[in-house]
Amino acid sequence: MKKVLKSFLEYLAHQKGFSINTIRAYKTDLKQFIGFLKGKKIHSLAGVDYPVFLGFLSYLKERGNYTEKTIARKVASLKAFFRFLSSRDIIKTNPALLLYSPKVPERLPEFLTIEEMVKVIETPEGDKWQILRDRSILEMLYATGIRVGELTSLRMKNVNILEETIKVEGKGRKERIVPIGRPAMKALIEYLERRPHKSSERVFLNKYGKPLTDRGVERLVDRYAKKAGIGRKVTPHTFRHSFATHMLDRGADLRTVQELLGHQRITTTQIYTHLTVERLREFYNKAHPRA
């Protein structure tokens, strides 16, 4: 089983272009399932049938510490794995075809107001290169709506200063061109002029000249949000949500926002239209005399 699992994970990485985080999650899910099989004395994947899946899902629910979203991801991992096994003739029939993912309740994303966003972005003060880097990161996240992993993996060769754009490698290794706007470009140039590690191909570096990690950016965002007096949790993804919400509020086309965010499906982007409708309803209820 371990050998087959390794082949599947390599397939996800090299042929499907899945992100490291997604592959890590699939690996964790499938190792848990394999551990469950061993506990049930099932030593071959050919011995897995639909009742085994039901037993595994029941086992997850009994543990009581998994959200519906996590269970839905585990089901997706199983379906992808057994589809792979079937396509490689490792199993004769695919019992996972009968599996259905639990319905995950739609949760509207958290976002900051324009005033709050400006306040956070303007919090870094000073002319040390690390402060300029932090200001550039905050400007970039809001100006582009890119994911934190896309920001930390950004390379110098993919920054076009003249056209004020960056080339981003998103999920599935799909590239897209994203405009960044003059304030973000100005902050980026000021940072690049002052950073000591001129030869690095990565844009955003730590004090040792190594690429910043996703976690490093998350801590940076959290620190400045608290310093700005924002009384709730703020992450790089909050910047992404705020970017999309503000763009749609200002009249941007849904397809344009989809392209900028790098969403494969328009339905993923449509959650932001739900958010703007909720806000319109809130304003309507406050303002209309007969609401």
Order of alpha helices (4+ residues) and beta strands (2+ residues): alpha-alpha-alpha-alpha-alpha-alpha-alpha-beta-beta-beta-alpha-alpha-alpha-alpha-alpha-alpha
